[in-house]
Amino acid sequence: MSEKRIAIIEDDPFIGKYLTIILRKNGYSPLSIVDNATAAIRLFENEKPDLLLTDFNLSESSSSQRNEALSLYKTANIPVVVFSSHDKDFLTKSFPSFIPDAILCKPSTVDEICSTIGFCLTKSEFIKNSQQNISEPFYNYPIPINEVLYIRQKQKGFQIRTHSSALDLDSDPEVFLQHFPPNQFFAINANTWVNLAHVKTMTSSLIYTENEVLNFDFSFVRKWLFNERNSR
């Protein structure tokens, strides 16, 4: 599998260098670091990266210039991860034209950064490459896949949560998951598989779907991504 190319917008040279080092150590290919909206647009036009990791405040750039640059990436279906010292609530309200794929607050651990990037890339690949018809029903169950928010393992069996209801099933979720379209669902902790089609954004501890908020376990996802990457 080719290394995913990560664009970095960061005006602090120390943080930029730190991000470059940890990305390389974890199998990614960081591009040249830029520190303003104009340079970010040039980077987009010249490099077409797989993901953008960006600070919230950009040097010599207004908020409108920043949002214009980031919207360019989002329009091209390039995941945008915001890495900032601002409060998460403030950040989620600061983008009028689009929603970032994920928000990380400084400081974040290596696991948090890499798990977030891995999750966003997995979602992006699903959206770009999936040839599945997600309106088809589940195996043996009349539930359209595109209506399912997540699958959660219970003490006995598991629960399918849709926009309007919850269905409890007495079965092995691992067996049931084999009938899902490949990469449609992603394990975010030891008990829950979320439908990538319904993930709006995420923070360092939560996944936001269209009408649900789920806990996100970085250590679990980190392990899953590492094992998955090395099994290909």
Phi, psi and omega in degrees: 000129182291151180292136178283137185266123186248122174273140182236127172245111185204128182265359175260111184302324181295313180294320178300316179295319179300314180297319179300316182295311184289329177293316178298317181295339183252022169088012178255164180244095180288138178271182179300140180278132175240164186230012179210167186294320181298315178293327178295322178293318177298319179298318178299313183293325186269330190247329185048066183292169178275337181202149176246126174249115190226147170287164178277313178268122182250139182300137174055031181226134176281169179297324179292322177294319178298311182296325177296317180294315182292325178296329178299318178294314182297321179298329179273011180062033173264121182301141179243120177248120180268128183239107191212159176273356179287159177294144182300318181298319178297317183293320182294340180261002190260004181239093185290333188260346180199168178247124176300153178290331179201156178231125176243135179261138176281137355277150175235151180283166176300318178300316180297315181295311185289323177294320179296313179298315180299317179297314182295323178292322178298315178297317181298317179296321178299314182295319183284321193252346185294128176255010184282148172270100188283003174272352179292149182285162173295159177300118177067007180227133183280058180237114178298133183301323184287355176264351184274128177275313180198164174244130182234128178286137178246181181300325176224114182081212182203172182235134173260121181254121177252184179298329189238353184203173176227130182244120178269131181233137179266085184201173178273116183297329180296321177292318181296322182296337180295341182266002177280155171301142182305132176065010178291324182243151184226130180285121180256347169203186187292345186238356190227133174245123183257144177282116184299332182296339184250007178280122179270308179201177180210158172242192183286358179217353186226147172250128178257115171265192185292332177211029182211150175239127185237147177289142184240121184257103184298318183296323179291313182294322178302314179296318180298314181296318181297313180295320181294317182296322184275353179267352182277000000 
